[in-house]
């Protein structure tokens, strides 16, 4: 009877260990997915910021013509 109790106890401990490992892996996967999502979102934001800056600092067509006429 005592051996059965020990075996049951060991089985229970092993199950607890296994479940905690599974939970830790799940948490790590969720954390990694969240980080990837944030990096992707920030990459998109940076791309849009660079596009906007390029448009904002690009010379306007009228300005180019005016500068060329002033030079000649």
C-alpha positions in Angstrom: 0.0 0.0 0.0 2.8 2.4 0.8 4.4 1.8 -2.6 1.2 2.7 -4.3 1.0 6.0 -2.3 4.6 6.8 -3.3 3.9 6.0 -7.0 0.8 8.1 -6.9 2.7 11.0 -5.2 5.5 10.8 -7.8 3.0 10.7 -10.7 1.2 13.7 -9.2 4.5 15.6 -8.9 5.5 14.7 -12.5 2.1 15.9 -13.8 2.5 19.2 -11.9 6.0 19.7 -13.4 4.8 18.9 -16.9 1.8 21.2 -16.5 4.0 24.1 -15.3 6.4 23.6 -18.2 3.5 23.7 -20.6 2.2 26.9 -19.0 5.6 28.5 -19.1 6.0 27.6 -22.8 2.6 29.0 -23.6 3.4 32.2 -21.8 6.7 32.5 -23.7 5.0 31.9 -27.1 2.4 34.6 -26.3 5.2 37.0 -25.2 7.2 36.3 -28.4 4.1 36.8 -30.6 3.3 40.1 -28.9 6.9 41.3 -29.4 6.8 40.3 -33.1 3.5 42.1 -33.5 4.9 45.3 -31.8 8.0 45.2 -34.0 5.9 44.8 -37.1 3.6 47.7 -36.1 6.6 49.9 -35.3 8.1 49.0 -38.7 4.9 50.0 -40.5 4.8 53.3 -38.5 8.4 54.1 -39.4 7.8 53.4 -43.0 4.8 55.7 -43.0 6.8 58.4 -41.2 9.6 58.2 -43.8 7.0 58.4 -46.6 5.4 61.5 -45.0 8.8 63.1 -44.4 9.8 62.4 -48.0 6.6 64.1 -49.3 7.0 67.0 -46.8 10.6 67.8 -47.8 10.3 67.1 -51.6 10.4 70.3 -53.6 7.1 71.4 -55.0 6.8 71.5 -58.8 6.1 75.3 -58.8 9.2 75.9 -56.6 11.5 74.0 -59.0 10.3 76.0 -62.0 10.6 79.3 -60.2 14.1 78.5 -59.0 15.2 77.5 -62.6 13.8 80.7 -64.1 15.6 82.7 -61.4 18.9 81.0 -62.3 18.6 81.7 -66.0 
